[in-house]
């Protein structure tokens, strides 16, 4: 379909398609250990299933509630070929995440999917602790997980964070979501620093699309009013991202909706410029005649 708003690619996807099918041989994740936070539901659960379909050897599922992680484990295909481990832990728990990382050892793909959004409200009037929960989960959680897991990353390991495409909109377009949107902007900058500081890793932020998840609902959004995406779109996109030819996206933010073939056609431009990174509109300032 045509993009509903400005897009890097002319083609816009709302659902999975052959180029990102995790069952395709060229997207094989055979032998890999994949760590997923927020794996008890929604995008995290779908991503676990997708990597199992792609042949991952080991899945490490992390979430706050063990019962939902067990439910994800039950849905994993190829159980005889894919080992799964479930750990109940908050991504803000430094000791807990370090303990999990020590038990897991070497890993190939780390998906930072856990997040939080506070209910809609005005920054100047809402409870400060509720506002700050966005930063605890969406920023501190990234840092805690990175500090715990980066030391045990395997060669050519990849780390992805779930971004929010809406953060690029003017505040007038997403009123009352200041806590969530600003925390996601900070999160993206943290990911850019992690990419710069860890050249041995592939680091990328991914807007998953508009998926009907608990966070989506808590933000006050309604599926009937928006061009929704399936949960398999971001899950399959993350599998596609986990191959050597995507390294031109290191340190960048991408939309799961963008057509991957059209995006690859822009690889040199993306790699050699500041495209798809945070910036200050108008900078560097140019002289006007």
C-alpha positions as CSV (number, residue, x, y, z in Angstrom):
1,X,0.0,0.0,0.0
2,X,1.0,3.7,-0.3
3,X,2.5,5.1,2.9
4,X,-0.1,6.8,5.2
5,X,2.6,9.4,6.1
6,X,6.1,10.3,4.9
7,X,8.2,7.2,4.3
8,X,11.7,6.3,3.3
9,X,10.3,3.8,0.8
10,X,7.5,4.1,-1.7
11,X,6.1,0.7,-0.6
12,X,4.5,0.5,2.9
13,X,3.7,-2.9,4.5
14,X,1.1,-3.6,7.2
15,X,1.8,-7.4,7.3
16,X,4.6,-9.8,6.6
17,X,5.7,-10.6,3.1
18,X,8.1,-13.0,1.3
19,X,11.3,-11.0,1.7
20,X,11.0,-11.1,5.5
21,X,9.6,-14.6,5.9
22,X,11.6,-16.2,8.7
23,X,11.2,-19.6,7.1
24,X,13.3,-18.5,4.1
25,X,16.7,-20.2,3.9
26,X,18.5,-16.9,3.4
27,X,17.2,-15.7,6.8
28,X,18.3,-18.7,8.7
29,X,19.2,-18.1,12.4
30,X,20.5,-21.6,12.9
31,X,22.8,-22.0,15.9
32,X,22.0,-18.5,17.3
33,X,21.2,-17.6,20.9
34,X,18.5,-14.9,20.9
35,X,17.6,-12.9,24.0
36,X,14.2,-11.1,24.1
37,X,13.0,-8.8,26.9
38,X,9.2,-8.2,27.2
39,X,8.8,-11.7,25.8
40,X,5.6,-12.5,27.6
41,X,3.1,-11.0,25.2
42,X,2.6,-9.0,22.0
43,X,5.6,-8.2,19.9
44,X,8.1,-10.0,22.2
45,X,6.1,-13.2,22.0
46,X,5.7,-13.0,18.2
47,X,9.4,-12.3,17.8
48,X,10.3,-15.4,19.8
49,X,8.1,-17.5,17.6
50,X,9.6,-15.9,14.5
51,X,13.2,-16.6,15.5
52,X,12.3,-20.2,16.4
53,X,10.8,-20.6,12.9
54,X,14.1,-19.2,11.5
55,X,16.0,-22.0,13.3
56,X,17.4,-20.3,16.4
57,X,19.1,-22.7,18.7
58,X,18.3,-21.0,22.0
59,X,15.7,-18.5,23.0
60,X,16.1,-16.5,26.3
61,X,12.8,-15.1,27.3
62,X,12.8,-12.3,29.9
63,X,9.7,-10.5,31.3
64,X,8.1,-9.4,34.6
65,X,5.7,-12.3,34.8
66,X,6.8,-16.0,34.7
67,X,3.3,-17.3,33.8
68,X,3.1,-15.3,30.6
69,X,6.7,-16.3,29.6
70,X,5.6,-20.0,30.1
71,X,2.7,-19.3,27.7
72,X,5.2,-18.0,25.1
73,X,7.3,-21.1,25.6
74,X,4.3,-23.3,24.8
75,X,3.8,-21.5,21.5
76,X,7.3,-22.0,20.3
77,X,7.5,-24.3,17.2
78,X,10.2,-26.8,16.8
79,X,10.6,-27.3,20.5
80,X,12.9,-30.3,19.9
81,X,15.3,-28.1,18.0
82,X,15.0,-24.8,19.9
83,X,15.9,-24.6,23.6
84,X,13.9,-22.0,25.6
85,X,14.7,-20.4,29.0
86,X,12.3,-18.1,30.8
87,X,13.4,-15.6,33.4
88,X,11.1,-13.4,35.4
89,X,12.9,-10.1,36.0
90,X,12.4,-6.3,35.5
91,X,14.8,-4.8,33.0
92,X,15.5,-2.1,35.6
93,X,16.8,-4.7,38.1
94,X,20.6,-4.5,37.7
95,X,21.5,-7.5,39.8
96,X,18.7,-9.6,38.3
97,X,19.7,-8.8,34.7
98,X,23.4,-9.3,35.4
99,X,22.6,-12.7,36.9
100,X,20.6,-13.7,33.8
101,X,23.4,-12.6,31.5
102,X,25.9,-14.6,33.4
103,X,23.7,-17.7,33.1
104,X,23.1,-17.2,29.4
105,X,26.7,-16.6,28.4
106,X,27.4,-15.8,24.8
107,X,24.5,-14.5,22.7
108,X,24.0,-13.4,19.1
109,X,20.8,-11.3,19.1
110,X,19.5,-9.1,21.9
111,X,16.0,-7.6,21.4
112,X,15.2,-4.8,23.8
113,X,11.4,-5.0,23.6
114,X,10.3,-4.3,27.2
115,X,8.8,-0.8,27.6
116,X,6.2,1.3,29.3
117,X,3.9,4.2,28.6
118,X,2.0,6.2,31.2
119,X,-1.6,7.0,30.7
120,X,-2.2,10.2,28.6
121,X,-1.8,13.4,30.6
122,X,-0.3,16.8,30.8
123,X,3.4,17.0,31.8
124,X,2.8,19.9,34.2
125,X,-0.2,18.3,35.9
126,X,0.3,14.6,36.0
127,X,2.0,12.6,38.8
128,X,5.8,12.9,38.5
129,X,6.4,9.2,39.4
130,X,4.1,8.1,36.6
131,X,5.9,10.4,34.1
132,X,9.3,9.0,35.3
133,X,8.2,5.4,34.9
134,X,8.6,6.0,31.1
135,X,12.3,6.8,31.6
136,X,12.8,4.0,34.1
137,X,11.7,1.3,31.6
138,X,12.5,2.9,28.3
139,X,15.9,4.5,29.1
140,X,17.3,3.0,32.3
141,X,16.0,-0.5,31.2
142,X,18.1,-0.2,28.0
143,X,21.2,0.9,29.9
144,X,20.8,-1.9,32.5
145,X,20.3,-4.5,29.9
146,X,23.2,-3.2,27.8
147,X,25.6,-3.2,30.8
148,X,24.6,-6.7,31.7
149,X,24.7,-8.3,28.3
150,X,27.3,-6.5,26.1
151,X,30.3,-8.1,27.9
152,X,29.1,-11.5,26.8
153,X,28.2,-10.7,23.2
154,X,29.5,-13.0,20.5
155,X,31.3,-11.9,17.4
156,X,29.0,-9.9,15.1
157,X,26.2,-9.8,17.7
158,X,23.2,-7.6,17.1
159,X,21.2,-5.5,19.5
160,X,17.8,-3.9,18.7
161,X,15.5,-1.6,20.6
162,X,11.8,-1.0,19.9
163,X,11.4,2.7,19.0
164,X,8.4,4.9,18.6
165,X,7.8,6.3,15.2
166,X,5.4,8.9,16.6
167,X,8.3,10.6,18.4
168,X,9.2,12.3,15.1
169,X,5.8,14.1,15.0
170,X,5.4,17.6,16.4
171,X,4.0,17.5,20.0
172,X,0.7,18.9,18.7
173,X,0.1,15.6,16.9
174,X,0.6,13.4,19.9
175,X,-0.7,15.5,22.8
176,X,-0.7,14.2,26.4
177,X,2.0,11.6,25.6
178,X,5.0,13.7,26.6
179,X,6.4,11.2,29.1
180,X,6.4,8.3,26.6
181,X,7.5,10.3,23.5
182,X,10.4,12.1,25.2
183,X,11.7,8.9,26.8
184,X,11.7,7.2,23.4
185,X,13.7,10.1,22.0
186,X,16.2,9.6,24.8
187,X,16.2,5.9,24.2
188,X,17.1,6.3,20.6
189,X,20.0,8.6,21.5
190,X,21.3,6.0,23.9
191,X,21.2,3.4,21.2
192,X,23.2,5.7,18.9
193,X,25.8,6.0,21.6
194,X,25.9,2.3,22.1
195,X,26.5,1.9,18.4
196,X,29.4,4.4,18.5
197,X,30.9,2.9,21.6
198,X,30.7,-0.7,20.6
199,X,31.9,-1.0,16.9
200,X,31.9,-4.8,17.3
201,X,28.1,-4.8,17.6
202,X,25.3,-4.1,15.1
203,X,22.9,-1.7,16.9
204,X,19.6,-0.6,15.5
205,X,16.3,1.0,16.7
206,X,13.1,-0.3,15.1
207,X,9.7,1.3,15.0
208,X,7.5,-1.9,15.0
209,X,4.5,-0.3,13.4
210,X,1.0,0.3,14.9
211,X,0.4,-3.0,16.7
212,X,-2.5,-3.6,19.1
213,X,-0.6,-4.2,22.3
214,X,-1.1,-3.3,25.9
215,X,1.2,-0.3,25.6
216,X,-0.8,0.8,22.5
217,X,-4.0,0.6,24.5
218,X,-2.6,2.3,27.6
219,X,-1.6,5.3,25.4
220,X,-5.3,5.8,24.7
221,X,-5.1,4.7,21.1
222,X,-7.9,3.0,19.3
223,X,-7.3,0.5,16.4
224,X,-10.4,1.6,14.5
225,X,-9.0,5.1,13.9
226,X,-5.5,4.1,12.7
227,X,-3.8,2.0,9.9
228,X,-3.0,-0.9,12.0
229,X,-0.2,-3.5,11.5
230,X,0.0,-7.2,12.3
231,X,2.2,-8.3,15.2
232,X,4.1,-10.6,12.7
233,X,5.3,-7.6,10.7
234,X,7.9,-6.4,13.3
235,X,8.6,-10.0,14.4
236,X,9.6,-11.1,10.9
237,X,11.3,-7.8,10.2
238,X,13.6,-8.4,13.2
239,X,14.6,-11.7,11.7
240,X,15.3,-10.1,8.4
241,X,17.5,-7.5,10.2
242,X,19.6,-10.3,11.6
243,X,21.7,-10.9,8.5
244,X,25.0,-9.5,7.3
245,X,23.7,-7.3,4.5
246,X,21.8,-5.0,6.9
247,X,24.9,-3.6,8.6
248,X,24.4,-0.3,6.7
249,X,21.7,0.4,9.3
250,X,24.0,0.4,12.2
251,X,23.2,3.2,14.6
252,X,20.1,4.1,12.6
253,X,16.3,4.0,13.3
254,X,14.1,2.2,10.8
255,X,10.4,1.4,10.4
256,X,9.3,-2.2,10.1
257,X,6.8,-0.9,7.6
258,X,9.4,0.1,5.0
259,X,10.0,-2.3,2.1
260,X,13.3,-4.0,2.7
261,X,14.4,-4.3,-0.9
262,X,13.7,-0.6,-1.5
263,X,15.6,0.2,1.7
264,X,18.6,-1.8,0.6
265,X,18.7,0.1,-2.6
266,X,19.4,3.2,-0.6
267,X,22.1,1.5,1.5
268,X,25.1,3.7,0.4
269,X,23.1,6.9,1.0
270,X,21.9,5.7,4.4
271,X,25.4,4.5,5.5
272,X,27.3,7.6,4.4
273,X,25.0,10.3,5.7
274,X,23.2,11.2,8.9
275,X,19.9,9.8,7.6
276,X,17.7,8.0,10.1
277,X,19.5,9.5,13.1
278,X,18.5,12.1,15.7
279,X,19.3,15.7,14.8
280,X,18.5,19.3,15.3
281,X,16.3,20.7,12.5
282,X,18.3,23.2,10.4
283,X,21.7,22.3,11.7
284,X,24.3,22.8,10.5
285,X,22.9,26.3,9.9
286,X,23.4,27.5,6.3
287,X,23.8,31.1,5.2
288,X,20.9,32.5,3.4
289,X,21.2,35.0,0.6
